[in-house]
Amino acid sequence: MAGETLLLLWLAATVITSGDAVPEEQLVVDRSNKTLQNIPPDLNGSVTTLILSENFIAMSEPDQKALLNYPKLKELHLNNNQLTNLTGKIFVTLSELKALNVSGNKIINVDPEAFSGLSSLQELDLSHNLLQSLPLDVFTGLQNLTSLRLNGNSLRTLSPFVDMKRLKSIDLEENPWNCSCELADVLKWAKVSEVQIIGTRAMCASPKDQAVKNILESNATCWSESSTAPLPNTTPIPSQPTTSLGSPAQTKNSKISNQDQDPDPDHSQPVVGNTWKFLVGVLAIVLSTSMLIVCAVKSPSWYKLLFNYRHQRLHEEEEPNGFPTGGRYSNFSLDTEQTETSAHELDAGLDDILDEVEEEEDGYIEDGYIDTGDYKDHVAEVP
């Protein structure tokens, strides 16, 4: 009896120490805390749990080819590596994978088909990356997903989850959430579906009136406003005939849709209003100012022109009592700036006029402006 017991113990020890005899569900390969830059392609093809944490793997093309050698993987741990992008169908060959951990990387982009082919996936950890948004249908096809971790990213909102009937928990902590009605719809769906929201440290970053509030508390009002909106995977309420003015319910729904389109009043566009009146006023001020400047610059020239015109009219009115129209002094002006005749020319001209006048009127000249004798004596005195 004792010999049989020893034989059984020896067989059990042989099975445990032999790597090829270990059942597939217990075959674990741990290569964490190494200096690996790529996924090793020469491991046991029956490995079910592959731990590659704390390395320098970036999931390049050689890494995708290496995963082809492990079709029976059920757990893949790539946390704390150098991943930046999850390209389309990167894990498509791992149809039996149940747990995928890519946390603690530098992932900024996730392709809409990044998780394509993971129909058996139950746990997905995307925490502590650099995600700012997720594609609309990125989780489509993950019908067996039960746990989703999105904490520690830069996410602001989420799209409604579709075909995730087995989801049990979502971690939304440490993200700058925009607590608008879009996020409220997701939270309401989670509440109706009895999905646990891990959000004790999930706070709103916008809008301003809800900042630093817990996402579960800040959206209570928005839930009541969007209560008429159909939930995912539910049958929408059939439309009812209305009059031309519309029923009260339809009016309420139109207000709700407007609020959904612009949930953040701080970022709404300003109303144009009377901007055109303001522009007209500015244009009038500019034109008035320009006219004043032109008048100020041109006023001396205009004043001189007006003065000369008035003097010329005055001379024309007094001309019948003065010299003849055709005489040399018909253009005589009191403006010294216009007098161009020298004293000798005036003297010569005056002698000619006196000779003509003496022949006709015996030397007597009646002039309202000039006394001939006095002017001649005055001219003679000039050196």
C-alpha positions in Angstrom: 0.0 0.0 0.0 2.8 2.3 0.9 4.5 1.4 -2.4 1.5 2.4 -4.4 1.3 5.7 -2.6 4.9 6.5 -3.3 4.4 5.6 -7.0 1.4 8.0 -7.2 3.4 10.8 -5.6 6.3 10.2 -8.0 4.0 10.3 -11.0 2.4 13.5 -9.8 5.8 15.1 -9.3 6.8 14.1 -12.8 3.7 15.6 -14.3 4.2 18.9 -12.5 7.9 19.3 -13.4 7.3 18.5 -17.0 6.3 21.6 -18.9 4.7 19.7 -21.8 2.4 17.8 -19.4 0.9 20.9 -17.7 -2.7 21.5 -18.6 -3.3 24.4 -21.1 -5.4 26.4 -18.6 -2.5 26.5 -16.2 0.4 27.2 -18.6 1.7 30.6 -17.5 4.7 32.4 -18.9 6.0 35.4 -16.9 8.6 37.6 -18.7 7.9 40.8 -16.7 10.5 43.3 -15.5 12.8 42.5 -18.4 14.3 44.6 -21.2 12.2 43.0 -23.9 11.5 45.3 -26.9 9.3 42.7 -28.7 7.0 39.8 -27.8 9.1 36.6 -27.8 8.0 34.5 -30.8 9.6 31.2 -29.6 7.6 30.5 -26.4 5.4 27.4 -25.9 2.6 27.6 -28.4 0.1 26.3 -25.8 0.7 29.2 -23.4 -2.5 30.5 -21.9 -1.3 33.4 -19.7 1.5 35.6 -21.0 2.8 38.3 -18.6 5.0 40.9 -20.3 4.7 43.8 -17.9 7.4 46.4 -17.3 9.2 46.0 -20.6 9.7 48.2 -23.7 7.2 46.6 -26.1 5.5 49.0 -28.5 3.3 46.5 -30.4 5.0 46.9 -33.8 4.5 44.6 -36.8 6.9 41.9 -35.4 4.8 41.8 -32.2 1.6 41.2 -34.1 3.3 38.3 -36.0 4.5 36.9 -32.7 0.9 36.7 -31.4 0.0 34.4 -34.2 2.1 31.7 -32.4 -0.2 31.8 -29.3 -3.8 31.2 -30.4 -4.7 29.7 -27.1 -4.0 32.8 -25.0 -6.6 33.6 -22.4 -4.7 36.4 -20.6 -2.3 38.9 -22.1 -0.6 41.5 -19.8 1.1 44.3 -21.6 0.8 46.9 -18.9 3.6 49.5 -18.4 5.2 49.2 -21.8 5.7 51.6 -24.6 2.4 51.3 -26.5 1.1 54.4 -28.2 -1.4 53.2 -30.8 -3.8 50.3 -30.9 -4.2 49.6 -34.6 -7.0 47.8 -36.3 -7.4 44.0 -35.7 -4.2 43.9 -33.7 -5.5 41.1 -31.5 -7.7 39.4 -34.1 -6.0 36.0 -33.8 -6.7 35.8 -30.0 -10.3 34.6 -30.2 -10.0 32.8 -26.8 -8.6 35.8 -25.0 -10.6 36.7 -21.8 -8.4 39.3 -20.2 -6.4 42.1 -21.8 -4.3 44.6 -19.8 -2.7 47.5 -21.6 -2.7 50.0 -18.7 0.1 52.3 -17.8 1.2 52.9 -21.4 1.1 56.0 -23.6 -1.8 55.1 -25.8 -3.3 58.2 -27.5 -5.2 56.6 -30.3 -7.5 53.5 -30.5 -8.6 52.3 -33.9 -12.3 51.5 -34.2 -11.4 47.9 -35.0 -8.6 47.5 -32.4 -10.6 44.9 -30.4 -12.0 43.1 -33.4 -12.1 39.4 -33.0 -12.1 39.4 -29.2 -15.5 37.9 -28.9 -14.5 36.0 -25.6 -13.0 39.1 -23.9 -14.3 39.6 -20.4 -11.9 42.1 -18.8 -10.4 45.1 -20.6 -8.0 47.5 -18.8 -7.2 50.8 -20.6 -6.5 52.8 -17.5 -3.7 55.3 -17.0 -3.1 56.1 -20.7 -3.3 59.4 -22.7 -6.8 58.8 -24.2 -8.8 61.9 -24.9 -11.6 60.2 -26.8 -12.8 56.8 -28.0 -14.3 55.9 -31.4 -18.0 55.5 -31.5 -18.2 51.8 -32.0 -14.9 50.8 -30.5 -16.5 48.3 -28.1 -18.8 46.8 -30.7 -18.6 43.0 -30.7 -17.4 42.7 -27.0 -20.7 41.0 -26.0 -19.1 39.1 -23.2 -17.2 42.0 -21.6 -18.0 42.3 -17.9 -15.3 44.8 -16.6 -14.1 48.0 -18.3 -11.5 50.3 -16.8 -11.0 53.8 -18.3 -9.7 55.6 -15.2 -6.6 57.8 -15.3 -7.1 59.1 -18.9 -8.1 62.5 -20.4 -11.6 61.5 -21.5 -14.3 64.1 -21.6 -17.3 62.1 -22.7 -18.4 58.6 -23.8 -20.6 57.3 -26.6 -23.5 55.0 -25.6 -22.5 51.4 -25.2 -24.1 49.0 -27.6 -24.5 45.2 -27.3 -22.7 45.1 -23.9 -25.4 43.2 -22.0 -23.0 41.5 -19.6 -21.1 44.5 -18.5 -21.0 44.7 -14.7 -18.6 47.6 -13.9 -17.0 50.7 -15.4 -14.2 52.6 -13.8 -14.5 56.3 -14.8 -12.3 58.0 -12.2 -9.5 60.5 -12.8 -10.9 61.9 -16.1 -11.8 65.6 -16.9 -15.5 64.7 -17.7 -17.8 67.1 -19.5 -21.0 66.6 -17.5 -23.4 67.2 -20.4 -26.4 65.3 -21.4 -24.4 63.0 -23.6 -22.5 61.6 -20.6 -25.8 61.6 -18.6 -27.3 59.3 -21.2 -24.5 56.8 -20.7 -24.8 57.0 -16.9 -28.5 56.6 -17.1 -28.1 53.5 -19.3 -25.6 52.1 -16.7 -28.1 52.7 -13.9 -31.0 51.1 -15.8 -28.7 48.1 -16.8 -27.5 47.8 -13.2 -23.9 48.4 -14.2 -21.7 49.6 -11.3 -20.1 52.9 -11.9 -16.8 53.2 -10.1 -16.7 57.0 -9.7 -15.9 58.2 -6.2 -13.2 60.3 -7.7 -14.9 60.9 -11.0 -15.4 64.7 -11.2 -16.7 67.1 -13.7 -14.3 69.5 -15.4 -17.0 71.4 -17.4 -19.3 73.2 -17.8 -18.4 75.8 -15.2 -21.6 75.5 -13.2 -20.9 71.8 -12.5 -17.1 71.8 -12.2 -15.6 69.9 -9.3 -18.9 67.9 -8.8 -19.2 64.2 -8.8 -20.5 62.9 -12.2 -23.2 60.9 -10.5 -24.6 64.0 -8.8 -24.1 66.7 -11.4 -26.2 65.0 -14.1 -29.4 64.4 -12.0 -31.1 67.4 -13.6 -30.0 66.4 -17.0 -31.5 62.9 -16.5 -34.9 64.4 -15.9 -34.7 66.6 -18.9 -33.7 63.8 -21.2 -36.1 61.2 -19.8 -38.1 61.2 -23.0 -35.0 60.1 -25.0 -35.0 56.4 -25.9 -32.4 54.3 -24.2 -30.0 52.0 -26.1 -31.5 48.7 -27.1 -35.0 49.9 -26.3 -38.0 50.4 -28.6 -38.6 54.1 -29.3 -41.9 55.6 -28.5 -44.1 55.9 -31.7 -44.8 59.3 -32.9 -48.3 60.7 -32.5 -50.2 62.9 -34.9 -50.1 66.6 -34.1 -51.8 69.8 -35.3 -50.0 72.5 -37.2 -49.1 74.2 -34.0 -47.7 71.0 -32.5 -48.7 69.3 -29.2 -47.2 70.3 -25.8 -45.2 67.1 -25.7 -43.7 67.8 -29.1 -42.8 71.3 -28.0 -41.1 69.9 -24.9 -39.1 67.4 -27.0 -38.0 70.2 -29.3 -36.6 72.1 -26.3 -34.9 69.0 -25.1 -33.2 68.5 -28.5 -32.0 72.1 -28.5 -30.5 71.6 -25.1 -28.8 68.4 -26.1 -27.2 70.1 -29.1 -25.8 72.9 -27.0 -25.4 71.6 -23.4 -22.8 74.1 -22.5 -24.1 77.7 -22.6 -20.6 79.1 -21.9 -19.4 77.8 -25.3 -22.5 78.9 -27.3 -22.1 81.4 -30.2 -22.9 85.1 -29.5 -26.1 86.5 -31.0 -25.4 88.9 -33.8 -28.2 91.4 -32.8 -27.7 95.0 -34.0 -24.2 94.6 -35.2 -25.0 96.3 -38.5 -26.1 99.4 -36.7 -22.9 99.6 -34.8 -20.9 99.3 -38.1 -23.0 102.1 -39.6 -22.3 104.3 -36.6 -18.6 103.7 -36.8 -18.6 104.4 -40.6 -20.4 107.8 -40.0 -17.9 108.8 -37.3 -15.0 108.0 -39.6 -16.5 110.0 -42.5 -17.3 113.0 -40.3 -13.8 113.0 -38.9 -12.3 112.8 -42.4 -14.4 115.8 -43.5 -13.3 117.9 -40.5 -9.7 117.1 -41.2 -10.1 118.1 -44.9 -11.9 121.3 -43.9 -9.1 122.2 -41.4 -6.4 121.7 -44.0 -8.2 123.5 -46.9 -9.7 126.4 -45.0 -6.8 128.9 -45.6 -7.0 128.3 -49.3 -10.8 128.6 -49.3 -10.6 131.8 -47.3 -8.0 133.4 -49.6 -10.1 132.5 -52.6 -13.3 134.0 -51.1 -11.4 137.2 -50.2 -10.1 137.7 -53.7 -13.6 137.0 -55.1 -15.2 139.7 -52.9 -12.5 142.2 -53.7 -12.9 141.6 -57.4 -16.7 142.1 -57.1 -16.2 145.4 -55.2 -13.8 146.7 -57.9 -16.3 145.8 -60.6 -19.0 147.7 -58.8 -16.9 150.9 -58.5 -15.3 150.7 -62.0 -17.8 153.0 -63.8 -16.5 156.0 -61.7 -12.9 155.1 -62.1 -10.6 154.3 -65.0 -11.9 153.0 -68.3 -12.6 149.3 -68.6 -9.9 148.7 -71.1 -7.2 150.6 -69.2 -4.1 149.2 -67.7 -5.5 149.6 -64.1 -8.7 147.6 -64.7 -7.0 144.7 -62.9 -5.6 146.8 -60.1 -6.0 145.2 -56.7 -5.4 146.4 -53.2 -3.9 143.1 -52.3 -0.2 143.7 -52.3 0.5 140.1 -53.1 -1.1 140.5 -56.6 0.6 143.9 -57.4 3.4 143.1 -59.9 3.9 146.5 -61.6 7.0 148.5 -60.7 7.0 152.2 -59.9 8.5 153.1 -63.2 5.8 151.2 -65.1 3.1 153.0 -63.1 4.7 156.4 -63.8 5.0 155.7 -67.5 1.5 154.5 -67.7 0.2 157.4 -65.8 1.9 159.9 -68.2 0.2 158.2 -71.1 -3.2 158.4 -69.5 -2.7 162.1 -68.5 -1.8 163.0 -72.1 -5.0 161.4 -73.4 -7.2 162.9 -70.7 -5.7 166.4 -71.3 -6.6 166.3 -74.9 -10.3 165.5 -74.0 -10.9 167.2 -70.7 -8.3 169.9 -70.4 -6.2 168.0 -67.8 -9.0 167.3 -65.2 -9.4 163.6 -64.1 -12.0 162.5 -61.6 -10.9 159.3 -59.8 -12.3 157.9 -56.7 -9.0 156.1 -55.8 -6.0 158.2 -57.0 -5.3 161.9 -57.1 -3.1 162.4 -60.1 -1.2 165.3 -58.9 -0.5 164.0 -55.5 0.4 160.5 -56.8 2.9 162.1 -59.4 4.5 164.3 -56.7 4.8 161.3 -54.5 6.4 159.2 -57.2 8.9 161.9 -57.9 10.0 162.0 -54.4 10.8 158.3 -54.4 14.6 157.9 -54.9 
